[in-house]
Amino acid sequence: MTLRLGDTAPDFEQDSSIGKLHFYEWAGEAWVVLFSHPADFTPVCTTELGLTAKLKPEFDRRNVKAIALSVDAASSHKAWIDDIEHTQHTVVGFPIIADEDRKVSALYDMIHPEASATATVRALFVIDPAKKVRLMITYPMSTGRNFDEVLRVIDALQLTDKYTVATPGNWKQGDDVIIPLSVQDPQVLAQKYPKGFTAERPYLRLTPQPGK
């Protein structure tokens, strides 16, 4: 199965480090970061899951839940969590899906045969409360993910869902944003962007971030 942006994220029931998990019920009305890792007790994955655990306050502030996955068993996940917590000095407060039958990996196309016929690559999905896929990033097995970028994109998605704006390259919280080309009426411009805007070109109009 090939997922694309805007598709409905597949629902599933699967064992996990916290027991049987029904994905939609677990997600509730939150945003979700679902990410896979190649295997338990591996160094890059250990650092990634430790970093995710430390980011819990940032995820909470954005109404985001994290959930990891690999094709190892739940018993392996539980033993590995102990290692993660001791070596990364944190508490793993999110579940790890035990995808031994590769069911979820197939639903989300997480196994890329030319990279590995059995292990999942470093796939990451951001899923909104309506269960729509909003972001997909795939990293090679040898490269740890940049979770600062994941938070940055979630900020951008939540901002552009709330206001009629787009975000420029390298945008971060507090930076100016872009007025979409679909907004041309002067009265609408004045209503939506009361702080005004600067136009480098007719198609490139920057305005202060709304809500700041």
DRENVOTI-206669 format. One record per residue (C-alpha): residue in three letters; x, y, z. Coordinates in steps of 0.001 Angstrom, whole numbers, plus 524288, in hexadecimal, padded with zeros to 5 digits. Layout:
<atoms>
+------+-------+-------+-------+
: rest :     u :     v :     w :
+------+-------+-------+-------+
:  ALA :     X :     Y :     Z :
...
+------+-------+-------+-------+
</atoms>
This chain:
<atoms>
+------+-------+-------+-------+
: rest :     u :     v :     w :
+------+-------+-------+-------+
:  MET : 80000 : 80000 : 80000 :
:  THR : 804F5 : 80D81 : 7FC6E :
:  LEU : 800EB : 818DB : 8051B :
:  ARG : 8009E : 826D8 : 80055 :
:  LEU : 7FEBE : 833CB : 8071D :
:  GLY : 7F06B : 835EF : 80A35 :
:  ASP : 7ED39 : 82766 : 80A8A :
:  THR : 7E64C : 821CB : 8164D :
:  ALA : 7F039 : 81B0E : 81F10 :
:  PRO : 7ED0B : 80C84 : 82000 :
:  ASP : 7E743 : 807E1 : 82CCD :
:  PHE : 7EC63 : 7FB79 : 8332D :
:  GLU : 7ECA8 : 7F329 : 83F52 :
:  GLN : 7F9DF : 7EDDE : 84371 :
:  ASP : 8017E : 7E992 : 84F5D :
:  SER : 80A84 : 7F3B0 : 85569 :
:  SER : 812FD : 7F69E : 8611A :
:  ILE : 8069C : 7FAD1 : 86867 :
:  GLY : 7FE3D : 7EF5A : 863F3 :
:  LYS : 7F440 : 7EE01 : 8590E :
:  LEU : 7F2A7 : 7FB24 : 8525D :
:  HIS : 7E7B7 : 8000A : 8498B :
:  PHE : 7EE09 : 80B38 : 84246 :
:  TYR : 7E25B : 81430 : 84024 :
:  GLU : 7DD84 : 81279 : 84E12 :
:  TRP : 7EB1B : 814EE : 85387 :
:  ALA : 7ED08 : 8210E : 84B00 :
:  GLY : 7E008 : 82720 : 84EC0 :
:  GLU : 7DF64 : 83581 : 84ADC :
:  ALA : 7EE18 : 837A4 : 84B2B :
:  TRP : 7F823 : 8397E : 84085 :
:  VAL : 800E4 : 82D82 : 83F2D :
:  VAL : 80F27 : 82B6B : 83BC5 :
:  LEU : 8104B : 81D3A : 83769 :
:  PHE : 81E3C : 81908 : 83492 :
:  SER : 824E2 : 80C21 : 831C6 :
:  HIS : 83280 : 8077E : 83527 :
:  PRO : 83A11 : 7FBF1 : 82F8B :
:  ALA : 83C22 : 7F411 : 83BFF :
:  ASP : 83C9B : 7F433 : 84AC9 :
:  PHE : 849A0 : 7F4FE : 851FE :
:  THR : 84FFD : 7FCCE : 84716 :
:  PRO : 857C0 : 8094D : 84997 :
:  VAL : 8516F : 81353 : 8408F :
:  CYS : 843BD : 80EFD : 8445A :
:  THR : 8471B : 80FC5 : 852B8 :
:  THR : 84AF0 : 81E14 : 8514E :
:  GLU : 83EC9 : 8211A : 84947 :
:  LEU : 83551 : 81B48 : 85307 :
:  GLY : 83C6E : 821E8 : 85E26 :
:  LEU : 83B4E : 82EF7 : 8573E :
:  THR : 82CD5 : 82CB9 : 85499 :
:  ALA : 82AA5 : 829CD : 862F9 :
:  LYS : 8317D : 83669 : 866F1 :
:  LEU : 828EF : 83E21 : 85D87 :
:  LYS : 81C59 : 83A03 : 86453 :
:  PRO : 819CF : 847AD : 86A07 :
:  GLU : 81B1E : 84D7D : 85C5D :
:  PHE : 81214 : 8433B : 856A4 :
:  ASP : 80839 : 84543 : 8619B :
:  ARG : 8081E : 853E3 : 85F2C :
:  ARG : 80455 : 85136 : 85110 :
:  ASN : 7FA49 : 84687 : 85425 :
:  VAL : 80316 : 83C41 : 84DF0 :
:  LYS : 804B0 : 82DF1 : 85197 :
:  ALA : 810B1 : 8262A : 84D7F :
:  ILE : 81088 : 817B6 : 84A2A :
:  ALA : 81BCE : 80F74 : 84516 :
:  LEU : 81C47 : 80281 : 83DC2 :
:  SER : 82562 : 7F783 : 83A41 :
:  VAL : 823B4 : 7E953 : 83642 :
:  ASP : 828C4 : 7E485 : 8436C :
:  ALA : 8202A : 7DE73 : 84DE1 :
:  ALA : 819BD : 7E5E8 : 85901 :
:  SER : 82258 : 7DEBD : 862D4 :
:  SER : 82E5D : 7E3B7 : 85B95 :
:  HIS : 828E8 : 7F191 : 85BA3 :
:  LYS : 826CE : 7F122 : 86A5A :
:  ALA : 834B8 : 7EC87 : 86CD7 :
:  TRP : 83A2A : 7F6AD : 86378 :
:  ILE : 83274 : 801B1 : 869F1 :
:  ASP : 83A17 : 7FEEC : 8765F :
:  ASP : 846B9 : 800CD : 86EBA :
:  ILE : 841BA : 80D4B : 86864 :
:  GLU : 83DE8 : 81327 : 87567 :
:  HIS : 84AEF : 80FF6 : 87BB3 :
:  THR : 853C5 : 81435 : 87083 :
:  GLN : 84BFA : 82037 : 86C31 :
:  HIS : 8481C : 8249E : 879F3 :
:  THR : 839A4 : 825E5 : 87737 :
:  VAL : 82C9D : 81EF4 : 8788A :
:  VAL : 82672 : 818F0 : 86C79 :
:  GLY : 81865 : 81D7B : 86DD1 :
:  PHE : 8135B : 818C0 : 860B3 :
:  PRO : 8104E : 80B46 : 85B0B :
:  ILE : 8186A : 80350 : 85187 :
:  ILE : 81078 : 7FB08 : 8481D :
:  ALA : 8149E : 7ECC1 : 846F9 :
:  ASP : 812D4 : 7EA49 : 83882 :
:  GLU : 817D3 : 7DC50 : 837D5 :
:  ASP : 80E5D : 7D8AF : 82CE0 :
:  ARG : 811F1 : 7E50B : 8252C :
:  LYS : 8038F : 7E8B6 : 82457 :
:  VAL : 80559 : 7F702 : 827EA :
:  SER : 8121C : 7F7D9 : 82051 :
:  ALA : 80AC1 : 7F39A : 81423 :
:  LEU : 7FF85 : 7FD1F : 81687 :
:  TYR : 80921 : 80873 : 8178A :
:  ASP : 8132F : 80367 : 80DA1 :
:  MET : 81E09 : 8037A : 817B3 :
:  ILE : 82602 : 7F83F : 81217 :
:  HIS : 82E0F : 7FC0A : 8063B :
:  PRO : 833B6 : 7EF6D : 80072 :
:  GLU : 83FA3 : 7F5D7 : 7FA64 :
:  ALA : 84383 : 7FAF0 : 807E5 :
:  SER : 83F5D : 7EEC8 : 80F92 :
:  ALA : 8361A : 7E3BF : 80C6D :
:  THR : 831FA : 7E223 : 81A94 :
:  ALA : 834CF : 7EE4E : 822B8 :
:  THR : 82D5F : 7FB11 : 8220C :
:  VAL : 83440 : 8074E : 81D3B :
:  ARG : 8339F : 813E2 : 8251A :
:  ALA : 82626 : 817F5 : 8206E :
:  LEU : 81EDC : 822E4 : 82766 :
:  PHE : 810CE : 82760 : 825E2 :
:  VAL : 809C8 : 83303 : 82BBA :
:  ILE : 7FB3A : 8303D : 82C8B :
:  ASP : 7F14D : 83A96 : 83049 :
:  PRO : 7E551 : 838E9 : 8392C :
:  ALA : 7DCE3 : 83609 : 82D24 :
:  LYS : 7E621 : 82A7F : 82A99 :
:  LYS : 7EBA0 : 8308F : 81E40 :
:  VAL : 7F9FA : 82EBF : 81AAD :
:  ARG : 8001D : 83C54 : 81ADC :
:  LEU : 80EB5 : 8396A : 81A3B :
:  MET : 81733 : 82E07 : 815E6 :
:  ILE : 825F2 : 82D80 : 817A9 :
:  THR : 82E8F : 821B1 : 814E7 :
:  TYR : 83C79 : 820E0 : 819D5 :
:  PRO : 8469A : 8164E : 816CF :
:  MET : 849CD : 80CA9 : 82186 :
:  SER : 8571D : 812C8 : 823FF :
:  THR : 851E4 : 82093 : 82689 :
:  GLY : 84AB9 : 824D7 : 832C3 :
:  ARG : 83EFA : 82DA0 : 830F9 :
:  ASN : 83E6C : 83C30 : 833D0 :
:  PHE : 83312 : 83D97 : 83D4A :
:  ASP : 834C8 : 84C59 : 83DCC :
:  GLU : 83055 : 84C35 : 82F9D :
:  VAL : 8249E : 843BE : 83323 :
:  LEU : 82072 : 84DA2 : 83D72 :
:  ARG : 822C0 : 858D0 : 833E2 :
:  VAL : 819DD : 852AF : 829B6 :
:  ILE : 80F50 : 84FB6 : 833BE :
:  ASP : 80FB5 : 85E0D : 837BD :
:  ALA : 80E54 : 86201 : 8297F :
:  LEU : 80326 : 85884 : 82715 :
:  GLN : 7FBB1 : 85CF6 : 8330C :
:  LEU : 7FDDC : 86B3D : 82F8F :
:  THR : 7F989 : 869C0 : 82168 :
:  ASP : 7ED9A : 861E6 : 8259E :
:  LYS : 7E966 : 86D3C : 82E3F :
:  TYR : 7ECED : 878CA : 82592 :
:  THR : 7ED23 : 87B39 : 816E1 :
:  VAL : 7FBE9 : 87B74 : 8159B :
:  ALA : 80745 : 87363 : 810A9 :
:  THR : 814D8 : 87254 : 81688 :
:  PRO : 82187 : 875AA : 80F60 :
:  GLY : 82DA1 : 86D37 : 80F01 :
:  ASN : 83454 : 86B7A : 81C37 :
:  TRP : 828A4 : 871DF : 822F4 :
:  LYS : 827F7 : 870A6 : 831AE :
:  GLN : 81ED8 : 875D4 : 83C2C :
:  GLY : 81E3D : 884B6 : 83C05 :
:  ASP : 82341 : 88684 : 82E22 :
:  ASP : 81B69 : 88D74 : 823A7 :
:  VAL : 81236 : 88519 : 81B82 :
:  ILE : 80D64 : 88599 : 80D7E :
:  ILE : 8001F : 88A1F : 808A9 :
:  PRO : 7FAE5 : 8800D : 7FEE0 :
:  LEU : 7F86D : 8845F : 7F0F4 :
:  SER : 7EA25 : 88093 : 7F283 :
:  VAL : 7E818 : 88CB5 : 7FB01 :
:  GLN : 7E76D : 898BF : 7F239 :
:  ASP : 7DBB5 : 8A0C9 : 7F678 :
:  PRO : 7E09A : 8AD15 : 7FD98 :
:  GLN : 7D5A6 : 8AC79 : 807A5 :
:  VAL : 7D88A : 89E46 : 80AB4 :
:  LEU : 7E704 : 8A159 : 80BB4 :
:  ALA : 7E438 : 8AC0F : 815A4 :
:  GLN : 7DB6A : 8A314 : 81DA2 :
:  LYS : 7E424 : 8971C : 81DA6 :
:  TYR : 7F134 : 89E01 : 81F27 :
:  PRO : 7EEF2 : 8A9D6 : 82808 :
:  LYS : 7FD8E : 8AB56 : 82A68 :
:  GLY : 7FF76 : 8AE4B : 81C0D :
:  PHE : 80908 : 8A822 : 812A6 :
:  THR : 814B8 : 8AAE1 : 80A17 :
:  ALA : 814FF : 8A6B7 : 7FBDF :
:  GLU : 82261 : 8A36A : 7F62E :
:  ARG : 81B02 : 89F8D : 7E9EC :
:  PRO : 80C59 : 89EFD : 7E729 :
:  TYR : 80CFE : 89054 : 7E9C9 :
:  LEU : 815C8 : 8915B : 7F5DD :
:  ARG : 80EE8 : 89823 : 80134 :
:  LEU : 813F6 : 896BC : 80F03 :
:  THR : 80C29 : 899B0 : 81B4C :
:  PRO : 80F28 : 8980F : 829D5 :
:  GLN : 80B38 : 88ADD : 82F57 :
:  PRO : 7FCE9 : 88B59 : 833B4 :
:  GLY : 7FA08 : 888EB : 841F3 :
:  LYS : 806F7 : 88E74 : 8469B :
+------+-------+-------+-------+
</atoms>
